[in-house]
């Protein structure tokens, strides 16, 4: 889901369209609160990072008995999708990357500030948060390049069909969406999808894309 470190089911309701509503007629839609967001709680350690979230995603699929599926992620969820594809490509038949996050020449500070805001809220509610662990966790999340958790070389080699709904602000730089689409060998890109005059068409494009790549 969207929401950065606060990524949770509720954030889909604030998105230009909510896939848990718009796609449920045709698909079983599974949404989740990420660890330490929404109703989810988990320990925080210095070794936490993108791989920790990927392990959560795969554990949820295992728990639900889902062997293969489509993925859709908004904002930080786009990177989560790519992380699952990297870890278990055989389990992902297609992915929709809505508003992908990524690094620009000027936005790393924004990601660190977003992390700090989430961490500060967490510290007011819990007494088990270690500052040094948070510092390392922060660097592991947003100290990297590109989309933070996979490399450009990975995307070049990624055979999974991708549909990218382009971002258009500092957290979701348009050039990142365009670069993913350019690098990936099996990618489609929608540049305009958020506004009321085009969001209906975008929903149908997403629906058709997922149906085309239905797991068999």
N, C-alpha and C positions, 0 to 999 in steps of 0.2 A: 504494500500500500504506500501511498505518498506519506509525507510527514517527517522526513529526515530521521533523526534518532528517535523521534516520537511516533514512528510509523505504526499505525494501527488501523483496524477496520473502519473506525469512525471517519478517518480522513477520506475514504472513498466518497463519502456523502458531499464533500466539499470540492470534489473534482469536477471538471466540465461534464463528465458522465460517470456513472457508478456502474462498473461491470458486474457487481453483485446483483444489481437490478436488471440491467440491460441485457445481460447474457444468460440469465438463469433459465430462460425458456428453452434454450438449446443445449446448455451445458450444465454439468454439476460444477458449481462455483464454490471454491474453498478459499476463504480469506482468513488472515491471522493477525493477531497483535504480535509485533516483534518483541523479543525479550526486553524487559524493563520499559515497556510502552503499553499504553492502554491498561488492560487487566493482567498483563504478563509480568512476572517477576523472576529474576535469575541472579546468581552471583555475578560480580564483576571482578575480573582478574587481569593481571598485566599481560597475559597471553591472549586476551580476547581480541577479535578482529573480524574481518570479513568471513574467514573460514568458520568462525563460531556461528554466525548466522546461517551460513550454508548448511552446516550440520543440523541446525534446528529445522530448516526447511525439509531436508531429506528425512529427518526423524518424523516429522509430521506426515509426510507421504507414506512412510513405512507404517506408522500407527494406523492410518486410514486405509491401508491396503491398496494404495495407488501405485501401480507399477510404472505406468507411462502417462504423461499428461502434457497439456499446454501450460505455459506460464504467461502471466501478465503482471507487469510491475509498473508502478508510477513513481516518478522521482527517484528516490534511493532504491525503490523496488526494481528499477531497470538494471542497476548493478547487481542486485540480488539475483535476478534472473540469469545474468551472464555467469555469476558464480556457480549457480546450480548446473548450468550447461557445462561449465568447465569440469566440475566434479563428477557429474553423472550424465554425459551426453546421451546415453542410450535411453534415458528416462524422459527426455524432453522432445516432443514432436514439433513444437513451434513456440515462439515467444513474441509477445507484444511488449515493446519498450515504450512506455508513455512518459514523455518529459524526462529523458535521461539526464542524470546529473553528470558533472565532469569538471575537470580543471580548466580554467582559463588563465590568462596572464594576470588577472586581478582579483580572483575570487577565493583563493585559499583561506584568507582571513575570515570570510563569511562562513565557511564550513567549520572552522575552528570555533568561531563565536556561537554557531548553532549547537555544536557539541557541548560547549561550556554552559550554555543556557539549560540544556537538558540535564547535564550533570549537576548543576547547582540546584535545580528543582529536586532531583533525586536525593541529594544530600540532606535536604530539609525533611525528607520523609523517612530516611534510613540512617542507621548509625553504623552500618557495616561497610561503608565506602572508603576505600584506601586511596589517598590522593596520588601516590606514585603509580598505582595501578591505572587510575583514570588517565594520567598523563601519557602512559605508554599506549593505552587503548586508543586515545585520541590520535596519536601519531600513526598507529597502525590503520586507523580508519581513513584519515584524510591527509596523511603525509605523502601519499603516492601521486601518481600521474594519471592522465587520461580519464577513465571512469573509476579510478581508485583501486579496483580489485582485480581487474584482468588487464592484460597487455594488448597492444595493437596487434602483435603477432598472433595472439590467441584469436582475436576477432577475424583476422585474415584467414585463419584456418577453420573457422567455425562453420560447419555445414548445416547447422540448425536454421530453418527458415525464420527470419526476423521481420517484423513489421514495426517500424519506428514512427512514433508520433512526436514530431519535433518539439523540442523545448524552445523557449524564447525569452529567457531572463537570465540573471546572473548566476543563479544556482543551477539552471538548466540551459547551458549555452547552446544556441543554435548550431555553431560549428561542431560541437561534440556529436549531436544527432547526425549531422551531415557526414562526419568522418566515420561513424559507425556504419552508416549506409554505404559509404564508398568502399570501406575495407571489407565488409562481410560479403562473401560470395553469393549469398542467397538472401538478400535483404530488399525490402520495399520501404519507401519513405513517404510520409504524409506531412507536408509542411504546414498546412492550415487545417485545424481540426477543433479548436477550442470554442469558437464563437457560435452563438445560437443559429446562425445561418448555415453553418457547415457541420455542426456536431452530429446531426442525424446521419449525414452521409458517412462520417467517420465511424460511427457505431456500426453501420451496415458493412463498411469495409473491414472492420475488425472481425465481425461475425463471419463474413465470407472467407477471410483469410484463415480463421481457425477451422472452419468446416472443411476447407480445402486440404488442410493438413491433419485431419482427424486421426487420432491414434487407431491403429488396426490390430 
